[in-house]
Amino acid sequence: MKRSRHNLPMTYLVALAFLAILASLVTALFFMMKGGRQGQPKTSHMARALAFRVGFSVLLFICLLIAWKLGYIQPTGIPPGA
């Protein structure tokens, strides 16, 4: 399938959002495994990292909806009624 240059920025945006989501998950895992040291509870850093992940996921979803409404991306997959 040939991609147009029109969809290329959207591809980069989605890839960047997925990388941000994965990075926040890895950060949360790091803080979970590190434990509470130096008098700080481990849940505060871990909760913040997971909150960023939720925020990135919601932002990605909203960006995909806006891109679909503006015609930057087209839905594909199983045709209706098949």
C-alpha positions as CSV (number, residue, x, y, z in Angstrom):
1,M,0.0,0.0,0.0
2,K,1.4,3.4,-0.9
3,R,1.3,6.2,1.6
4,S,0.8,9.7,0.6
5,R,2.9,12.5,2.0
6,H,-0.2,14.0,3.5
7,N,-0.4,11.2,6.1
8,L,3.3,11.3,7.0
9,P,3.1,13.9,9.8
10,M,0.2,12.0,11.4
11,T,2.3,8.8,11.3
12,Y,5.1,10.6,13.2
13,L,2.7,12.0,15.7
14,V,1.1,8.6,16.5
15,A,4.6,7.0,16.7
16,L,5.8,9.7,19.0
17,A,2.7,9.4,21.2
18,F,3.2,5.6,21.5
19,L,6.8,6.1,22.5
20,A,5.8,8.6,25.2
21,I,3.2,6.1,26.5
22,L,5.8,3.4,26.6
23,A,8.4,5.6,28.2
24,S,6.0,6.6,31.0
25,L,5.2,2.9,31.6
26,V,8.9,2.1,31.8
27,T,9.4,5.0,34.2
28,A,6.5,3.8,36.4
29,L,8.1,0.3,36.4
30,F,11.4,1.8,37.4
31,F,9.9,3.7,40.4
32,M,7.9,0.6,41.4
33,M,11.0,-1.6,41.5
34,K,13.2,1.1,43.1
35,G,11.0,1.3,46.2
36,G,10.6,4.0,48.7
37,R,14.1,5.3,49.5
38,Q,15.3,8.4,51.2
39,G,12.0,8.9,53.1
40,Q,9.9,9.2,50.0
41,P,7.0,6.8,49.3
42,K,7.4,4.9,46.1
43,T,3.8,5.5,45.0
44,S,4.1,9.2,44.5
45,H,6.6,9.0,41.6
46,M,4.9,5.9,40.2
47,A,1.5,7.4,40.3
48,R,2.7,10.5,38.5
49,A,4.3,8.4,35.8
50,L,1.0,6.5,35.4
51,A,-1.0,9.7,35.3
52,F,1.2,10.9,32.5
53,R,0.6,7.7,30.6
54,V,-3.2,8.2,30.9
55,G,-2.8,11.8,29.8
56,F,-0.7,10.7,26.7
57,S,-3.3,8.0,25.9
58,V,-6.2,10.5,26.1
59,L,-4.3,13.0,24.0
60,L,-3.5,10.4,21.3
61,F,-7.1,9.4,21.2
62,I,-8.3,13.0,20.8
63,C,-5.7,13.7,18.1
64,L,-6.8,10.6,16.2
65,L,-10.4,11.7,16.4
66,I,-9.6,15.2,15.2
67,A,-7.4,13.9,12.4
68,W,-10.3,11.6,11.3
69,K,-12.8,14.5,11.3
70,L,-10.4,16.7,9.3
71,G,-9.8,14.0,6.8
72,Y,-6.1,13.4,7.5
73,I,-6.7,9.7,8.1
74,Q,-9.3,7.3,6.8
75,P,-10.7,4.3,8.6
76,T,-9.8,0.9,7.1
77,G,-10.6,-2.6,8.1
78,I,-13.7,-4.8,7.8
79,P,-16.3,-3.2,5.7
80,P,-19.8,-2.8,7.3
81,G,-22.1,-5.7,6.8
82,A,-19.3,-8.2,5.9
